[in-house]
């Protein structure tokens, strides 16, 4: 799997797993969210105030513990873009030796902050263009909201 985005984050937490020197899984999840904000800035993904991206589902596979006195390398890539929805694949690795600590899949939906209902942002085409221009291989399927090229049976 190819990741263009990568950031290294120091672990200054003492939120350890069961009194051990290992980082709790919730901290790893938070690191992927912090890294996503940096991804947005680097890729030029427009930010919003009224229609916001919310995490709707996450899957994680823990592969190895990470010590809190280490640092985390977080890698992200957008794997799928559908109108008003995104799928990001993430990998967290130990900075000390590069071993993979956890792999995540995060699904996001854009939601109107006032109504709480799913909504595709008005500038969706700009969101898609930023991601498509940034990723080394385009995520699938890429199509503007209501635009041509939308896959049949997918909203």
VOKEDREN-287580 format. One record per atom (N, C-alpha, C, O): residue in one letter; atom name; x, y, z. Coordinates in steps of 0.1 Angstrom, whole numbers, always signed. Layout:
BEGIN
+------+------+-------+-------+-------+
! type ! atom !    px !    py !    pz !
+------+------+-------+-------+-------+
!    A !   CA !     X !     Y !     Z !
...
+------+------+-------+-------+-------+
# end
This chain:
BEGIN
+------+------+-------+-------+-------+
! type ! atom !    px !    py !    pz !
+------+------+-------+-------+-------+
!    X !    N !    +8 !   -12 !    +0 !
!    X !   CA !    +0 !    +0 !    +0 !
!    X !    C !    +9 !   +12 !    +0 !
!    X !    O !   +19 !   +13 !    +7 !
!    X !    N !    +6 !   +22 !    -8 !
!    X !   CA !   +14 !   +34 !    -9 !
!    X !    C !    +7 !   +46 !    -1 !
!    X !    O !    -5 !   +49 !    -3 !
!    X !    N !   +15 !   +52 !    +7 !
!    X !   CA !   +11 !   +64 !   +14 !
!    X !    C !   +19 !   +75 !   +10 !
!    X !    O !   +31 !   +75 !   +11 !
!    X !    N !   +13 !   +86 !    +6 !
!    X !   CA !   +21 !   +98 !    +4 !
!    X !    C !   +22 !  +106 !   +16 !
!    X !    O !   +33 !  +112 !   +19 !
!    X !    N !   +12 !  +107 !   +25 !
!    X !   CA !   +12 !  +115 !   +37 !
!    X !    C !   +18 !  +107 !   +48 !
!    X !    O !   +14 !   +95 !   +51 !
!    X !    N !   +27 !  +113 !   +55 !
!    X !   CA !   +34 !  +107 !   +67 !
!    X !    C !   +38 !  +118 !   +76 !
!    X !    O !   +43 !  +128 !   +72 !
!    X !    N !   +36 !  +116 !   +89 !
!    X !   CA !   +40 !  +125 !   +99 !
!    X !    C !   +45 !  +117 !  +111 !
!    X !    O !   +40 !  +107 !  +114 !
!    X !    N !   +55 !  +123 !  +118 !
!    X !   CA !   +60 !  +116 !  +130 !
!    X !    C !   +55 !  +125 !  +142 !
!    X !    O !   +56 !  +137 !  +143 !
!    X !    N !   +49 !  +118 !  +152 !
!    X !   CA !   +44 !  +124 !  +164 !
!    X !    C !   +50 !  +119 !  +177 !
!    X !    O !   +51 !  +107 !  +179 !
!    X !    N !   +56 !  +128 !  +185 !
!    X !   CA !   +61 !  +124 !  +198 !
!    X !    C !   +49 !  +119 !  +207 !
!    X !    O !   +38 !  +124 !  +205 !
!    X !    N !   +52 !  +110 !  +216 !
!    X !   CA !   +42 !  +105 !  +225 !
!    X !    C !   +45 !  +110 !  +239 !
!    X !    O !   +54 !  +105 !  +246 !
!    X !    N !   +38 !  +121 !  +242 !
!    X !   CA !   +40 !  +127 !  +255 !
!    X !    C !   +30 !  +123 !  +265 !
!    X !    O !   +28 !  +129 !  +276 !
!    X !    N !   +22 !  +112 !  +262 !
!    X !   CA !   +11 !  +108 !  +270 !
!    X !    C !   +16 !   +99 !  +281 !
!    X !    O !   +27 !   +93 !  +280 !
!    X !    N !    +8 !   +98 !  +292 !
!    X !   CA !   +10 !   +88 !  +302 !
!    X !    C !    -2 !   +79 !  +303 !
!    X !    O !    -3 !   +72 !  +312 !
!    X !    N !   -11 !   +80 !  +293 !
!    X !   CA !   -22 !   +72 !  +292 !
!    X !    C !   -18 !   +58 !  +287 !
!    X !    O !   -19 !   +55 !  +275 !
!    X !    N !   -13 !   +50 !  +296 !
!    X !   CA !    -8 !   +37 !  +292 !
!    X !    C !   -18 !   +26 !  +293 !
!    X !    O !   -29 !   +28 !  +299 !
!    X !    N !   -15 !   +15 !  +287 !
!    X !   CA !   -24 !    +4 !  +287 !
!    X !    C !   -22 !    -5 !  +300 !
!    X !    O !   -11 !   -11 !  +301 !
!    X !    N !   -32 !    -5 !  +308 !
!    X !   CA !   -32 !   -13 !  +320 !
!    X !    C !   -19 !   -12 !  +329 !
!    X !    O !   -14 !   -22 !  +335 !
!    X !    N !   -14 !    +1 !  +331 !
!    X !   CA !    -3 !    +3 !  +339 !
!    X !    C !   +10 !    -2 !  +333 !
!    X !    O !   +21 !    -2 !  +340 !
!    X !    N !   +10 !    -5 !  +321 !
!    X !   CA !   +23 !    -9 !  +314 !
!    X !    C !   +29 !    +3 !  +307 !
!    X !    O !   +23 !   +14 !  +307 !
!    X !    N !   +41 !    +1 !  +301 !
!    X !   CA !   +47 !   +13 !  +294 !
!    X !    C !   +41 !   +14 !  +280 !
!    X !    O !   +48 !   +21 !  +271 !
!    X !    N !   +30 !    +8 !  +276 !
!    X !   CA !   +25 !    +8 !  +263 !
!    X !    C !   +13 !   +18 !  +261 !
!    X !    O !    +5 !   +20 !  +270 !
!    X !    N !   +13 !   +24 !  +249 !
!    X !   CA !    +2 !   +34 !  +246 !
!    X !    C !   -11 !   +27 !  +245 !
!    X !    O !   -12 !   +16 !  +239 !
!    X !    N !   -21 !   +33 !  +251 !
!    X !   CA !   -35 !   +27 !  +249 !
!    X !    C !   -40 !   +29 !  +235 !
!    X !    O !   -37 !   +39 !  +229 !
!    X !    N !   -48 !   +20 !  +230 !
!    X !   CA !   -53 !   +21 !  +217 !
!    X !    C !   -61 !   +33 !  +213 !
!    X !    O !   -61 !   +38 !  +202 !
!    X !    N !   -68 !   +39 !  +223 !
!    X !   CA !   -75 !   +51 !  +221 !
!    X !    C !   -66 !   +63 !  +217 !
!    X !    O !   -70 !   +72 !  +210 !
!    X !    N !   -54 !   +63 !  +222 !
!    X !   CA !   -44 !   +73 !  +219 !
!    X !    C !   -40 !   +71 !  +204 !
!    X !    O !   -39 !   +81 !  +197 !
!    X !    N !   -38 !   +59 !  +200 !
!    X !   CA !   -35 !   +56 !  +186 !
!    X !    C !   -46 !   +62 !  +176 !
!    X !    O !   -43 !   +68 !  +166 !
!    X !    N !   -58 !   +59 !  +180 !
!    X !   CA !   -70 !   +65 !  +172 !
!    X !    C !   -69 !   +80 !  +172 !
!    X !    O !   -71 !   +86 !  +161 !
!    X !    N !   -66 !   +86 !  +183 !
!    X !   CA !   -65 !  +101 !  +183 !
!    X !    C !   -54 !  +106 !  +174 !
!    X !    O !   -55 !  +116 !  +168 !
!    X !    N !   -43 !   +99 !  +174 !
!    X !   CA !   -32 !  +103 !  +165 !
!    X !    C !   -36 !  +103 !  +151 !
!    X !    O !   -32 !  +112 !  +143 !
!    X !    N !   -44 !   +93 !  +147 !
!    X !   CA !   -48 !   +93 !  +133 !
!    X !    C !   -57 !  +105 !  +129 !
!    X !    O !   -57 !  +110 !  +118 !
!    X !    N !   -65 !  +109 !  +139 !
!    X !   CA !   -74 !  +121 !  +137 !
!    X !    C !   -66 !  +134 !  +136 !
!    X !    O !   -69 !  +142 !  +128 !
!    X !    N !   -56 !  +135 !  +145 !
!    X !   CA !   -47 !  +146 !  +145 !
!    X !    C !   -39 !  +147 !  +131 !
!    X !    O !   -38 !  +158 !  +125 !
!    X !    N !   -35 !  +135 !  +127 !
!    X !   CA !   -28 !  +135 !  +114 !
!    X !    C !   -37 !  +138 !  +102 !
!    X !    O !   -32 !  +144 !   +93 !
!    X !    N !   -50 !  +135 !  +103 !
!    X !   CA !   -59 !  +138 !   +92 !
!    X !    C !   -60 !  +153 !   +91 !
!    X !    O !   -62 !  +158 !   +79 !
!    X !    N !   -60 !  +161 !  +101 !
!    X !   CA !   -60 !  +175 !  +100 !
!    X !    C !   -48 !  +180 !   +93 !
!    X !    O !   -49 !  +189 !   +84 !
!    X !    N !   -36 !  +174 !   +95 !
!    X !   CA !   -24 !  +178 !   +88 !
!    X !    C !   -25 !  +174 !   +74 !
!    X !    O !   -20 !  +181 !   +65 !
!    X !    N !   -31 !  +162 !   +71 !
!    X !   CA !   -33 !  +158 !   +57 !
!    X !    C !   -41 !  +168 !   +50 !
!    X !    O !   -38 !  +172 !   +38 !
!    X !    N !   -52 !  +172 !   +56 !
!    X !   CA !   -61 !  +182 !   +49 !
!    X !    C !   -53 !  +195 !   +45 !
!    X !    O !   -54 !  +200 !   +34 !
!    X !    N !   -45 !  +200 !   +54 !
!    X !   CA !   -37 !  +212 !   +51 !
!    X !    C !   -27 !  +209 !   +40 !
!    X !    O !   -26 !  +217 !   +31 !
!    X !    N !   -20 !  +198 !   +41 !
!    X !   CA !   -10 !  +195 !   +31 !
!    X !    C !   -16 !  +192 !   +17 !
!    X !    O !   -11 !  +197 !    +7 !
!    X !    N !   -28 !  +186 !   +16 !
!    X !   CA !   -34 !  +183 !    +4 !
!    X !    C !   -43 !  +194 !    -1 !
!    X !    O !   -46 !  +195 !   -13 !
!    X !    N !   -46 !  +204 !    +7 !
!    X !   CA !   -54 !  +215 !    +3 !
!    X !    C !   -69 !  +212 !    +3 !
!    X !    O !   -77 !  +218 !    -4 !
!    X !    N !   -73 !  +203 !   +12 !
!    X !   CA !   -87 !  +199 !   +13 !
!    X !    C !   -94 !  +211 !   +20 !
!    X !    O !   -90 !  +215 !   +31 !
!    X !    N !  -105 !  +216 !   +14 !
!    X !   CA !  -112 !  +228 !   +20 !
!    X !    C !  -118 !  +224 !   +34 !
!    X !    O !  -122 !  +213 !   +36 !
!    X !    N !  -117 !  +234 !   +43 !
!    X !   CA !  -123 !  +232 !   +56 !
!    X !    C !  -137 !  +238 !   +55 !
!    X !    O !  -140 !  +247 !   +47 !
!    X !    N !  -145 !  +234 !   +64 !
!    X !   CA !  -159 !  +239 !   +65 !
!    X !    C !  -163 !  +242 !   +79 !
!    X !    O !  -157 !  +238 !   +89 !
!    X !    N !  -173 !  +251 !   +80 !
!    X !   CA !  -178 !  +254 !   +93 !
!    X !    C !  -193 !  +249 !   +95 !
!    X !    O !  -197 !  +246 !  +106 !
!    X !    N !  -200 !  +248 !   +84 !
!    X !   CA !  -214 !  +244 !   +85 !
!    X !    C !  -216 !  +229 !   +82 !
!    X !    O !  -224 !  +222 !   +89 !
!    X !    N !  -209 !  +224 !   +72 !
!    X !   CA !  -210 !  +210 !   +68 !
!    X !    C !  -197 !  +204 !   +72 !
!    X !    O !  -187 !  +207 !   +65 !
!    X !    N !  -197 !  +196 !   +82 !
!    X !   CA !  -184 !  +190 !   +88 !
!    X !    C !  -182 !  +176 !   +85 !
!    X !    O !  -192 !  +168 !   +84 !
!    X !    N !  -170 !  +171 !   +84 !
!    X !   CA !  -167 !  +157 !   +83 !
!    X !    C !  -167 !  +150 !   +96 !
!    X !    O !  -159 !  +154 !  +105 !
!    X !    N !  -175 !  +140 !   +98 !
!    X !   CA !  -176 !  +133 !  +110 !
!    X !    C !  -172 !  +118 !  +108 !
!    X !    O !  -176 !  +112 !   +97 !
!    X !    N !  -165 !  +112 !  +117 !
!    X !   CA !  -162 !   +98 !  +116 !
!    X !    C !  -175 !   +90 !  +119 !
!    X !    O !  -182 !   +92 !  +129 !
!    X !    N !  -178 !   +81 !  +110 !
!    X !   CA !  -190 !   +73 !  +111 !
!    X !    C !  -187 !   +58 !  +115 !
!    X !    O !  -195 !   +51 !  +120 !
!    X !    N !  -175 !   +54 !  +112 !
!    X !   CA !  -171 !   +40 !  +114 !
!    X !    C !  -156 !   +39 !  +114 !
!    X !    O !  -149 !   +45 !  +106 !
!    X !    N !  -151 !   +30 !  +123 !
!    X !   CA !  -136 !   +28 !  +122 !
!    X !    C !  -134 !   +13 !  +125 !
!    X !    O !  -141 !    +6 !  +133 !
!    X !    N !  -124 !    +8 !  +118 !
!    X !   CA !  -119 !    -6 !  +120 !
!    X !    C !  -104 !    -5 !  +124 !
!    X !    O !   -97 !    +4 !  +118 !
!    X !    N !  -100 !   -13 !  +133 !
!    X !   CA !   -86 !   -13 !  +136 !
!    X !    C !   -81 !   -27 !  +138 !
!    X !    O !   -88 !   -36 !  +142 !
!    X !    N !   -68 !   -29 !  +134 !
!    X !   CA !   -61 !   -41 !  +136 !
!    X !    C !   -48 !   -38 !  +143 !
!    X !    O !   -39 !   -32 !  +137 !
!    X !    N !   -47 !   -42 !  +156 !
!    X !   CA !   -35 !   -39 !  +164 !
!    X !    C !   -25 !   -50 !  +160 !
!    X !    O !   -29 !   -62 !  +160 !
!    X !    N !   -13 !   -46 !  +158 !
!    X !   CA !    -3 !   -56 !  +153 !
!    X !    C !    +9 !   -57 !  +163 !
!    X !    O !   +15 !   -68 !  +164 !
!    X !    N !   +11 !   -47 !  +171 !
!    X !   CA !   +23 !   -47 !  +180 !
!    X !    C !   +21 !   -35 !  +190 !
!    X !    O !   +15 !   -25 !  +186 !
!    X !    N !   +25 !   -37 !  +202 !
!    X !   CA !   +24 !   -26 !  +212 !
!    X !    C !   +34 !   -15 !  +209 !
!    X !    O !   +44 !   -17 !  +203 !
!    X !    N !   +30 !    -3 !  +213 !
!    X !   CA !   +39 !    +9 !  +211 !
!    X !    C !   +42 !   +15 !  +225 !
!    X !    O !   +32 !   +18 !  +232 !
!    X !    N !   +54 !   +17 !  +228 !
!    X !   CA !   +58 !   +22 !  +241 !
!    X !    C !   +56 !   +37 !  +241 !
!    X !    O !   +58 !   +44 !  +231 !
!    X !    N !   +51 !   +43 !  +252 !
!    X !   CA !   +49 !   +57 !  +253 !
!    X !    C !   +61 !   +65 !  +252 !
!    X !    O !   +61 !   +77 !  +250 !
!    X !    N !   +73 !   +59 !  +254 !
!    X !   CA !   +86 !   +67 !  +253 !
!    X !    C !   +91 !   +66 !  +239 !
!    X !    O !  +102 !   +71 !  +237 !
!    X !    N !   +84 !   +61 !  +230 !
!    X !   CA !   +88 !   +60 !  +215 !
!    X !    C !   +81 !   +72 !  +209 !
!    X !    O !   +75 !   +81 !  +216 !
!    X !    N !   +80 !   +72 !  +196 !
!    X !   CA !   +73 !   +82 !  +188 !
!    X !    C !   +65 !   +74 !  +178 !
!    X !    O !   +68 !   +62 !  +175 !
!    X !    N !   +54 !   +80 !  +172 !
!    X !   CA !   +46 !   +73 !  +163 !
!    X !    C !   +47 !   +79 !  +149 !
!    X !    O !   +47 !   +91 !  +148 !
!    X !    N !   +48 !   +71 !  +139 !
!    X !   CA !   +48 !   +75 !  +125 !
!    X !    C !   +34 !   +72 !  +120 !
!    X !    O !   +29 !   +60 !  +121 !
!    X !    N !   +27 !   +82 !  +116 !
!    X !   CA !   +13 !   +80 !  +111 !
!    X !    C !   +13 !   +83 !   +96 !
!    X !    O !   +17 !   +93 !   +91 !
!    X !    N !    +7 !   +73 !   +89 !
!    X !   CA !    +6 !   +74 !   +74 !
!    X !    C !    -9 !   +73 !   +71 !
!    X !    O !   -16 !   +65 !   +77 !
!    X !    N !   -13 !   +81 !   +61 !
!    X !   CA !   -27 !   +82 !   +57 !
!    X !    C !   -28 !   +82 !   +42 !
!    X !    O !   -19 !   +87 !   +35 !
!    X !    N !   -39 !   +76 !   +37 !
!    X !   CA !   -43 !   +78 !   +23 !
!    X !    C !   -58 !   +77 !   +22 !
!    X !    O !   -64 !   +69 !   +29 !
!    X !    N !   -63 !   +85 !   +13 !
!    X !   CA !   -77 !   +84 !   +10 !
!    X !    C !   -79 !   +73 !    +0 !
!    X !    O !   -74 !   +73 !   -11 !
!    X !    N !   -87 !   +63 !    +4 !
!    X !   CA !   -89 !   +51 !    -4 !
!    X !    C !  -102 !   +51 !   -12 !
!    X !    O !  -103 !   +44 !   -22 !
!    X !    N !  -111 !   +59 !    -8 !
!    X !   CA !  -124 !   +60 !   -15 !
!    X !    C !  -131 !   +73 !   -13 !
!    X !    O !  -131 !   +79 !    -2 !
!    X !    N !  -137 !   +78 !   -24 !
!    X !   CA !  -144 !   +91 !   -23 !
!    X !    C !  -158 !   +88 !   -30 !
!    X !    O !  -158 !   +84 !   -41 !
!    X !    N !  -168 !   +91 !   -22 !
!    X !   CA !  -182 !   +90 !   -27 !
!    X !    C !  -189 !  +103 !   -23 !
!    X !    O !  -184 !  +109 !   -13 !
!    X !    N !  -199 !  +108 !   -30 !
!    X !   CA !  -205 !  +121 !   -26 !
!    X !    C !  -208 !  +122 !   -11 !
!    X !    O !  -216 !  +114 !    -6 !
!    X !    N !  -201 !  +131 !    -5 !
!    X !   CA !  -203 !  +133 !   +10 !
!    X !    C !  -197 !  +123 !   +19 !
!    X !    O !  -199 !  +123 !   +31 !
!    X !    N !  -189 !  +114 !   +13 !
!    X !   CA !  -183 !  +103 !   +22 !
!    X !    C !  -169 !  +101 !   +17 !
!    X !    O !  -165 !  +102 !    +5 !
!    X !    N !  -160 !   +97 !   +27 !
!    X !   CA !  -146 !   +94 !   +24 !
!    X !    C !  -142 !   +82 !   +32 !
!    X !    O !  -148 !   +79 !   +43 !
!    X !    N !  -133 !   +74 !   +27 !
!    X !   CA !  -127 !   +63 !   +34 !
!    X !    C !  -112 !   +66 !   +35 !
!    X !    O !  -105 !   +67 !   +24 !
!    X !    N !  -106 !   +66 !   +47 !
!    X !   CA !   -92 !   +68 !   +48 !
!    X !    C !   -86 !   +55 !   +54 !
!    X !    O !   -91 !   +49 !   +64 !
!    X !    N !   -74 !   +51 !   +49 !
!    X !   CA !   -67 !   +40 !   +54 !
!    X !    C !   -55 !   +46 !   +61 !
!    X !    O !   -48 !   +55 !   +56 !
!    X !    N !   -52 !   +41 !   +73 !
!    X !   CA !   -41 !   +47 !   +82 !
!    X !    C !   -32 !   +36 !   +87 !
!    X !    O !   -37 !   +24 !   +89 !
!    X !    N !   -20 !   +39 !   +89 !
!    X !   CA !   -11 !   +30 !   +95 !
!    X !    C !    -3 !   +38 !  +106 !
!    X !    O !    +2 !   +49 !  +103 !
!    X !    N !    -1 !   +32 !  +117 !
!    X !   CA !    +7 !   +38 !  +128 !
!    X !    C !   +19 !   +28 !  +130 !
!    X !    O !   +17 !   +16 !  +131 !
!    X !    N !   +31 !   +34 !  +129 !
!    X !   CA !   +43 !   +26 !  +131 !
!    X !    C !   +51 !   +32 !  +142 !
!    X !    O !   +50 !   +43 !  +145 !
!    X !    N !   +60 !   +23 !  +148 !
!    X !   CA !   +69 !   +28 !  +158 !
!    X !    C !   +81 !   +35 !  +151 !
!    X !    O !   +87 !   +30 !  +142 !
!    X !    N !   +84 !   +47 !  +156 !
!    X !   CA !   +95 !   +55 !  +150 !
!    X !    C !  +109 !   +48 !  +153 !
!    X !    O !  +118 !   +49 !  +146 !
!    X !    N !  +109 !   +41 !  +164 !
!    X !   CA !  +122 !   +35 !  +168 !
!    X !    C !  +127 !   +24 !  +159 !
!    X !    O !  +139 !   +23 !  +156 !
!    X !    N !  +118 !   +16 !  +154 !
!    X !   CA !  +122 !    +5 !  +145 !
!    X !    C !  +113 !    +3 !  +132 !
!    X !    O !  +116 !    -6 !  +125 !
!    X !    N !  +103 !   +12 !  +131 !
!    X !   CA !   +95 !   +11 !  +119 !
!    X !    C !   +84 !    +0 !  +118 !
!    X !    O !   +77 !    +0 !  +108 !
!    X !    N !   +83 !    -8 !  +129 !
!    X !   CA !   +73 !   -19 !  +128 !
!    X !    C !   +59 !   -13 !  +129 !
!    X !    O !   +57 !    -3 !  +136 !
!    X !    N !   +50 !   -19 !  +122 !
!    X !   CA !   +36 !   -15 !  +122 !
!    X !    C !   +30 !   -18 !  +135 !
!    X !    O !   +31 !   -30 !  +140 !
!    X !    N !   +24 !    -8 !  +141 !
!    X !   CA !   +17 !   -10 !  +154 !
!    X !    C !    +2 !   -12 !  +152 !
!    X !    O !    -4 !   -21 !  +159 !
!    X !    N !    -4 !    -5 !  +143 !
!    X !   CA !   -18 !    -7 !  +141 !
!    X !    C !   -22 !    -2 !  +127 !
!    X !    O !   -15 !    +7 !  +121 !
!    X !    N !   -32 !    -8 !  +121 !
!    X !   CA !   -38 !    -4 !  +108 !
!    X !    C !   -53 !    +0 !  +110 !
!    X !    O !   -60 !    -8 !  +116 !
!    X !    N !   -57 !   +11 !  +105 !
!    X !   CA !   -70 !   +16 !  +107 !
!    X !    C !   -77 !   +19 !   +93 !
!    X !    O !   -70 !   +21 !   +83 !
!    X !    N !   -90 !   +17 !   +93 !
!    X !   CA !   -99 !   +22 !   +82 !
!    X !    C !  -109 !   +31 !   +89 !
!    X !    O !  -117 !   +26 !   +98 !
!    X !    N !  -110 !   +43 !   +85 !
!    X !   CA !  -119 !   +53 !   +90 !
!    X !    C !  -129 !   +57 !   +79 !
!    X !    O !  -124 !   +61 !   +68 !
!    X !    N !  -141 !   +56 !   +82 !
!    X !   CA !  -152 !   +61 !   +72 !
!    X !    C !  -157 !   +74 !   +78 !
!    X !    O !  -160 !   +75 !   +90 !
!    X !    N !  -159 !   +84 !   +69 !
!    X !   CA !  -164 !   +97 !   +73 !
!    X !    C !  -176 !  +101 !   +64 !
!    X !    O !  -177 !   +97 !   +53 !
!    X !    N !  -185 !  +108 !   +70 !
!    X !   CA !  -196 !  +114 !   +63 !
!    X !    C !  -196 !  +129 !   +67 !
!    X !    O !  -193 !  +133 !   +78 !
!    X !    N !  -200 !  +137 !   +57 !
!    X !   CA !  -202 !  +151 !   +59 !
!    X !    C !  -216 !  +153 !   +65 !
!    X !    O !  -226 !  +148 !   +59 !
!    X !    N !  -217 !  +161 !   +75 !
!    X !   CA !  -230 !  +163 !   +82 !
!    X !    C !  -232 !  +178 !   +84 !
!    X !    O !  -222 !  +185 !   +88 !
!    X !    N !  -244 !  +183 !   +82 !
!    X !   CA !  -247 !  +197 !   +85 !
!    X !    C !  -247 !  +199 !  +100 !
!    X !    O !  -255 !  +192 !  +107 !
!    X !    N !  -239 !  +208 !  +105 !
!    X !   CA !  -238 !  +210 !  +119 !
!    X !    C !  -251 !  +216 !  +125 !
!    X !    O !  -253 !  +213 !  +137 !
!    X !    N !  -259 !  +223 !  +118 !
!    X !   CA !  -271 !  +228 !  +123 !
!    X !    C !  -282 !  +218 !  +124 !
!    X !    O !  -290 !  +217 !  +134 !
!    X !    N !  -283 !  +209 !  +114 !
!    X !   CA !  -295 !  +200 !  +113 !
!    X !    C !  -291 !  +186 !  +118 !
!    X !    O !  -300 !  +178 !  +122 !
!    X !    N !  -278 !  +183 !  +118 !
!    X !   CA !  -274 !  +169 !  +122 !
!    X !    C !  -276 !  +159 !  +111 !
!    X !    O !  -275 !  +147 !  +113 !
!    X !    N !  -279 !  +164 !   +99 !
!    X !   CA !  -282 !  +154 !   +88 !
!    X !    C !  -270 !  +154 !   +78 !
!    X !    O !  -263 !  +163 !   +76 !
!    X !    N !  -269 !  +142 !   +72 !
!    X !   CA !  -258 !  +141 !   +62 !
!    X !    C !  -261 !  +151 !   +50 !
!    X !    O !  -272 !  +153 !   +46 !
!    X !    N !  -250 !  +156 !   +46 !
!    X !   CA !  -251 !  +166 !   +35 !
!    X !    C !  -237 !  +167 !   +28 !
!    X !    O !  -227 !  +167 !   +34 !
!    X !    N !  -238 !  +167 !   +15 !
!    X !   CA !  -226 !  +169 !    +7 !
!    X !    C !  -223 !  +184 !    +6 !
!    X !    O !  -231 !  +192 !    +2 !
!    X !    N !  -211 !  +188 !   +10 !
!    X !   CA !  -207 !  +202 !    +9 !
!    X !    C !  -209 !  +208 !    -5 !
!    X !    O !  -207 !  +201 !   -15 !
!    X !    N !  -212 !  +221 !    -5 !
!    X !   CA !  -214 !  +228 !   -18 !
!    X !    C !  -201 !  +227 !   -26 !
!    X !    O !  -202 !  +227 !   -39 !
!    X !    N !  -189 !  +227 !   -20 !
!    X !   CA !  -177 !  +227 !   -27 !
!    X !    C !  -171 !  +213 !   -28 !
!    X !    O !  -159 !  +211 !   -28 !
!    X !    N !  -180 !  +203 !   -29 !
!    X !   CA !  -175 !  +189 !   -29 !
!    X !    C !  -165 !  +187 !   -41 !
!    X !    O !  -155 !  +179 !   -39 !
!    X !    N !  -167 !  +193 !   -52 !
!    X !   CA !  -158 !  +191 !   -63 !
!    X !    C !  -144 !  +196 !   -59 !
!    X !    O !  -134 !  +190 !   -64 !
!    X !    N !  -143 !  +206 !   -51 !
!    X !   CA !  -130 !  +211 !   -47 !
!    X !    C !  -123 !  +201 !   -37 !
!    X !    O !  -111 !  +199 !   -37 !
!    X !    N !  -132 !  +194 !   -28 !
!    X !   CA !  -127 !  +184 !   -19 !
!    X !    C !  -121 !  +173 !   -28 !
!    X !    O !  -110 !  +168 !   -25 !
!    X !    N !  -129 !  +168 !   -37 !
!    X !   CA !  -124 !  +157 !   -46 !
!    X !    C !  -112 !  +161 !   -54 !
!    X !    O !  -103 !  +153 !   -54 !
!    X !    N !  -112 !  +173 !   -59 !
!    X !   CA !  -100 !  +177 !   -67 !
!    X !    C !   -87 !  +177 !   -59 !
!    X !    O !   -77 !  +173 !   -63 !
!    X !    N !   -89 !  +182 !   -46 !
!    X !   CA !   -77 !  +183 !   -37 !
!    X !    C !   -72 !  +169 !   -34 !
!    X !    O !   -60 !  +167 !   -35 !
!    X !    N !   -81 !  +160 !   -31 !
!    X !   CA !   -76 !  +146 !   -28 !
!    X !    C !   -71 !  +139 !   -40 !
!    X !    O !   -60 !  +133 !   -40 !
!    X !    N !   -77 !  +141 !   -51 !
!    X !   CA !   -73 !  +134 !   -64 !
!    X !    C !   -59 !  +140 !   -68 !
!    X !    O !   -51 !  +132 !   -73 !
!    X !    N !   -57 !  +153 !   -66 !
!    X !   CA !   -44 !  +159 !   -70 !
!    X !    C !   -33 !  +155 !   -60 !
!    X !    O !   -21 !  +156 !   -64 !
!    X !    N !   -36 !  +151 !   -48 !
!    X !   CA !   -26 !  +148 !   -38 !
!    X !    C !   -22 !  +134 !   -38 !
!    X !    O !   -10 !  +131 !   -37 !
!    X !    N !   -32 !  +125 !   -39 !
!    X !   CA !   -29 !  +110 !   -38 !
!    X !    C !   -21 !  +105 !   -50 !
!    X !    O !   -23 !  +109 !   -61 !
!    X !    N !   -11 !   +96 !   -48 !
!    X !   CA !    -3 !   +91 !   -59 !
!    X !    C !   -11 !   +83 !   -69 !
!    X !    O !    -8 !   +82 !   -81 !
!    X !    N !   -21 !   +76 !   -64 !
!    X !   CA !   -30 !   +69 !   -72 !
!    X !    C !   -45 !   +72 !   -68 !
!    X !    O !   -48 !   +72 !   -56 !
!    X !    N !   -53 !   +76 !   -77 !
!    X !   CA !   -66 !   +82 !   -73 !
!    X !    C !   -74 !   +72 !   -65 !
!    X !    O !   -75 !   +60 !   -69 !
!    X !    N !   -81 !   +76 !   -55 !
!    X !   CA !   -90 !   +68 !   -48 !
!    X !    C !  -102 !   +65 !   -56 !
!    X !    O !  -105 !   +73 !   -65 !
!    X !    N !  -108 !   +54 !   -54 !
!    X !   CA !  -120 !   +51 !   -62 !
!    X !    C !  -133 !   +51 !   -54 !
!    X !    O !  -131 !   +50 !   -42 !
!    X !    N !  -144 !   +52 !   -59 !
!    X !   CA !  -147 !   +59 !   -72 !
!    X !    C !  -146 !   +74 !   -69 !
!    X !    O !  -150 !   +79 !   -58 !
!    X !    N !  -141 !   +82 !   -79 !
!    X !   CA !  -141 !   +96 !   -77 !
!    X !    C !  -151 !  +102 !   -86 !
!    X !    O !  -151 !  +101 !   -99 !
!    X !    N !  -161 !  +109 !   -81 !
!    X !   CA !  -171 !  +115 !   -89 !
!    X !    C !  -177 !  +127 !   -81 !
!    X !    O !  -179 !  +126 !   -69 !
!    X !    N !  -179 !  +138 !   -88 !
!    X !   CA !  -186 !  +149 !   -81 !
!    X !    C !  -200 !  +146 !   -77 !
!    X !    O !  -206 !  +137 !   -83 !
!    X !    N !  -205 !  +153 !   -67 !
!    X !   CA !  -219 !  +150 !   -62 !
!    X !    C !  -228 !  +152 !   -74 !
!    X !    O !  -229 !  +163 !   -80 !
!    X !    N !  -236 !  +141 !   -77 !
!    X !   CA !  -246 !  +142 !   -88 !
!    X !    C !  -239 !  +143 !  -102 !
!    X !    O !  -247 !  +145 !  -112 !
!    X !    N !  -226 !  +142 !  -103 !
!    X !   CA !  -219 !  +144 !  -115 !
!    X !    C !  -219 !  +131 !  -123 !
!    X !    O !  -223 !  +120 !  -119 !
!    X !    N !  -214 !  +132 !  -135 !
!    X !   CA !  -212 !  +121 !  -144 !
!    X !    C !  -201 !  +112 !  -139 !
!    X !    O !  -192 !  +117 !  -131 !
!    X !    N !  -202 !   +99 !  -142 !
!    X !   CA !  -192 !   +90 !  -137 !
!    X !    C !  -195 !   +83 !  -124 !
!    X !    O !  -188 !   +75 !  -120 !
!    X !    N !  -206 !   +87 !  -118 !
!    X !   CA !  -210 !   +81 !  -106 !
!    X !    C !  -214 !   +66 !  -109 !
!    X !    O !  -221 !   +63 !  -118 !
!    X !    N !  -210 !   +58 !  -100 !
!    X !   CA !  -212 !   +44 !  -102 !
!    X !    C !  -227 !   +41 !   -99 !
!    X !    O !  -233 !   +46 !   -89 !
!    X !    N !  -233 !   +33 !  -107 !
!    X !   CA !  -247 !   +29 !  -106 !
!    X !    C !  -249 !   +22 !   -93 !
!    X !    O !  -241 !   +13 !   -89 !
!    X !    N !  -259 !   +26 !   -86 !
!    X !   CA !  -263 !   +19 !   -73 !
!    X !    C !  -255 !   +25 !   -61 !
!    X !    O !  -257 !   +20 !   -50 !
!    X !    N !  -247 !   +35 !   -63 !
!    X !   CA !  -239 !   +40 !   -52 !
!    X !    C !  -243 !   +55 !   -51 !
!    X !    O !  -244 !   +62 !   -60 !
!    X !    N !  -246 !   +59 !   -38 !
!    X !   CA !  -250 !   +73 !   -36 !
!    X !    C !  -239 !   +81 !   -30 !
!    X !    O !  -240 !   +92 !   -27 !
+------+------+-------+-------+-------+
# end
